[in-house]
């Protein structure tokens, strides 16, 4: 494992020989599978490589995939996801319409309130700033009145 020191003379060692111990299996193993030869022995093919070497071997047919069971064109999961998306879009569209309706109704009510305020404010302005001579009631000229026993005579 470590190199020997060179200042001493190396001791001569006898070579050790290890014999492997055979392991006996506790349970017998099944016999190995024997490769099955094809029914007909294929012909031998030889190919000459560009560098001049010749390679000889059997021609092997490419493996053919097993026929796949007929599957539907669209999977059920894809259909369910698509229907879920359509339903979600319809739901969101309905919410958008409902939101638009509520906003329009709120704007209409706001306009009615503003209209009522304008009309009422106009009526109040006419009452306050209108001509004072057009008011109804009796006008009494106090300078010409004669006061007798707290009664006015005119």
Order of alpha helices (4+ residues) and beta strands (2+ residues): beta-beta-alpha-beta-beta
